[in-house]
Amino acid sequence: MEQAPVLLLWVAALSRSNTIAKQAGGNAEIHDYLATVDATLAAQNAAIAAESMGLGFVYIGAMRNQSREIEELIGLPDYSYVTFGMVVGKPDLSHLSAIRPRPNQKVVLHYNNYDTVNSLEALDTYEESFQQFRKEQKMKDKKWKKDVAYTANSLDYMHERQNLRITVEEKGFKLK
């Protein structure tokens, strides 16, 4: 992030609409619900545009880890919050990155009914490709299922993200 020429912050911003609705005598109760999808769709379009211009990008979910500090730094009004960040720049072609393999379709694609049993069984083959990728990339040894368990069971992994709800509520959202 520190070396990237551009850091974009994708903000779910209902502040303007909230002000207008309240000035018109309403209570803007619809704004008690989050608006993350709009910011996400805009970011995806920006990602496609960046790629079309030969640029690279990385989504930065860690922006939620210091949500209060970031909103104070950029002066976000009420009814607005940073959903995530994105760094954009020219890829260093001497250090091409590899794409980590994803679980196969038996894990993620379901027909008519969500098949939890077969989905979990199909994950056994993913551990192998995950390990091979990490080895090829000279990354430390890590087991995928063990890491998933750790990230779901330790607040240390959150790096303050557990406070995001408090920050968002302080910005006016009631999170109904």
FENFEN-V905192 format. One record per residue. N is the residue number from 0. RES is the residue in one letter. SS is DSSP state (alpha for helix, beta for strand, coil for the rest). PHI is phi as a letter, one per 20 degrees, with the letter a starting at -180 (* if undefined). PSI is psi in degrees with one decimal (NA if undefined). Layout:
<<N | RES | SS | PHI | PSI> <N | RES | SS | PHI | PSI>>
This chain:
<<0 | M | coil | * | -39.5> <1 | E | coil | f | -24.4> <2 | Q | coil | e | -12.8> <3 | A | coil | f | 139.5> <4 | P | coil | f | -21.9> <5 | V | beta | c | 132.2> <6 | L | beta | c | 116.7> <7 | L | beta | e | 135.7> <8 | L | beta | d | 124.9> <9 | W | beta | e | 114.1> <10 | V | beta | d | 127.3> <11 | A | beta | e | 108.3> <12 | A | beta | d | 109.9> <13 | L | coil | d | 6.2> <14 | S | alpha | g | -49.6> <15 | R | alpha | f | -48.9> <16 | S | alpha | f | -37.5> <17 | N | alpha | f | -45.0> <18 | T | alpha | f | -46.7> <19 | I | alpha | f | -45.5> <20 | A | alpha | f | -41.1> <21 | K | alpha | f | -35.6> <22 | Q | alpha | f | -26.2> <23 | A | coil | e | 4.3> <24 | G | coil | n | 4.0> <25 | G | coil | e | 179.6> <26 | N | coil | d | -2.4> <27 | A | coil | l | 38.3> <28 | E | alpha | f | -23.7> <29 | I | alpha | f | -24.5> <30 | H | alpha | f | 1.2> <31 | D | alpha | f | -8.8> <32 | Y | coil | d | 148.3> <33 | L | coil | f | 158.1> <34 | A | coil | c | 41.9> <35 | T | alpha | f | -33.6> <36 | V | alpha | f | -43.3> <37 | D | alpha | g | -43.9> <38 | A | alpha | f | -37.4> <39 | T | alpha | f | -43.0> <40 | L | alpha | f | -40.2> <41 | A | alpha | f | -41.3> <42 | A | alpha | f | -39.9> <43 | Q | alpha | f | -40.4> <44 | N | alpha | f | -39.1> <45 | A | alpha | f | -37.7> <46 | A | alpha | f | -43.8> <47 | I | alpha | f | -42.3> <48 | A | alpha | f | -42.7> <49 | A | alpha | f | -46.7> <50 | E | alpha | f | -38.0> <51 | S | alpha | f | -20.5> <52 | M | coil | e | 9.4> <53 | G | coil | n | 13.8> <54 | L | beta | e | 160.1> <55 | G | beta | d | 163.6> <56 | F | beta | b | 158.5> <57 | V | beta | b | 129.1> <58 | Y | beta | f | 141.5> <59 | I | beta | c | 91.5> <60 | G | alpha | f | -20.2> <61 | A | alpha | f | -11.2> <62 | M | alpha | g | -27.4> <63 | R | alpha | f | -15.0> <64 | N | alpha | f | -32.8> <65 | Q | alpha | c | 50.5> <66 | S | alpha | g | -43.3> <67 | R | alpha | f | -45.7> <68 | E | alpha | f | -40.9> <69 | I | alpha | f | -44.4> <70 | E | alpha | f | -34.2> <71 | E | alpha | f | -40.3> <72 | L | alpha | f | -41.4> <73 | I | alpha | d | 0.8> <74 | G | coil | m | 45.9> <75 | L | coil | f | 137.0> <76 | P | coil | f | 171.6> <77 | D | coil | g | 157.9> <78 | Y | coil | l | 37.3> <79 | S | beta | b | 144.5> <80 | Y | beta | b | 151.8> <81 | V | beta | f | 123.0> <82 | T | beta | e | -38.6> <83 | F | beta | a | 173.5> <84 | G | beta | d | 172.9> <85 | M | beta | b | 124.0> <86 | V | beta | e | 141.4> <87 | V | beta | c | 139.0> <88 | G | beta | a | -177.6> <89 | K | beta | e | 127.9> <90 | P | coil | f | 142.8> <91 | D | coil | e | 101.7> <92 | L | alpha | f | -14.7> <93 | S | alpha | e | -10.7> <94 | H | alpha | c | 63.9> <95 | L | coil | f | 136.7> <96 | S | coil | e | 159.6> <97 | A | coil | d | 153.1> <98 | I | coil | e | 122.4> <99 | R | coil | f | 134.4> <100 | P | coil | f | 149.0> <101 | R | coil | d | 158.7> <102 | P | coil | g | 147.8> <103 | N | coil | f | 172.2> <104 | Q | alpha | f | -25.7> <105 | K | alpha | f | -23.6> <106 | V | alpha | e | -39.8> <107 | V | alpha | d | -14.5> <108 | L | coil | d | 125.2> <109 | H | coil | c | 147.0> <110 | Y | coil | d | 122.4> <111 | N | coil | m | -42.2> <112 | N | coil | c | 147.6> <113 | Y | coil | f | 119.1> <114 | D | coil | d | 86.2> <115 | T | alpha | f | -42.5> <116 | V | alpha | f | -55.0> <117 | N | alpha | f | -33.3> <118 | S | alpha | f | -46.5> <119 | L | alpha | f | -38.4> <120 | E | alpha | f | -38.0> <121 | A | alpha | f | -17.6> <122 | L | alpha | f | -22.9> <123 | D | alpha | g | -35.9> <124 | T | alpha | f | -22.9> <125 | Y | alpha | f | -36.8> <126 | E | alpha | g | -39.3> <127 | E | alpha | f | -49.4> <128 | S | alpha | f | -33.3> <129 | F | alpha | f | -45.3> <130 | Q | alpha | f | -43.0> <131 | Q | alpha | f | -42.9> <132 | F | alpha | f | -47.8> <133 | R | alpha | f | -38.2> <134 | K | alpha | f | -46.7> <135 | E | alpha | f | -32.6> <136 | Q | coil | e | 3.2> <137 | K | coil | l | 41.6> <138 | M | coil | e | 158.2> <139 | K | coil | f | 152.1> <140 | D | coil | f | 129.4> <141 | K | coil | b | 138.0> <142 | K | coil | e | 131.4> <143 | W | alpha | f | -51.4> <144 | K | alpha | f | -39.2> <145 | K | alpha | f | -40.0> <146 | D | alpha | f | -40.5> <147 | V | alpha | g | -44.3> <148 | A | alpha | f | -43.4> <149 | Y | alpha | f | -48.0> <150 | T | alpha | f | -22.3> <151 | A | alpha | e | -13.1> <152 | N | alpha | d | 4.5> <153 | S | coil | c | 120.8> <154 | L | alpha | f | -16.6> <155 | D | alpha | g | -35.8> <156 | Y | alpha | f | -28.3> <157 | M | alpha | f | -25.9> <158 | H | coil | l | 51.1> <159 | E | coil | m | -0.8> <160 | R | alpha | f | -23.3> <161 | Q | alpha | f | -15.3> <162 | N | alpha | e | 0.5> <163 | L | alpha | g | -41.5> <164 | R | alpha | g | -42.8> <165 | I | alpha | f | -46.1> <166 | T | alpha | f | -45.1> <167 | V | alpha | f | -40.0> <168 | E | alpha | f | -37.4> <169 | E | alpha | f | -24.0> <170 | K | coil | e | 3.0> <171 | G | coil | o | -15.7> <172 | F | coil | f | 133.1> <173 | K | coil | e | -12.0> <174 | L | coil | l | 53.5> <175 | K | coil | f | NA>>
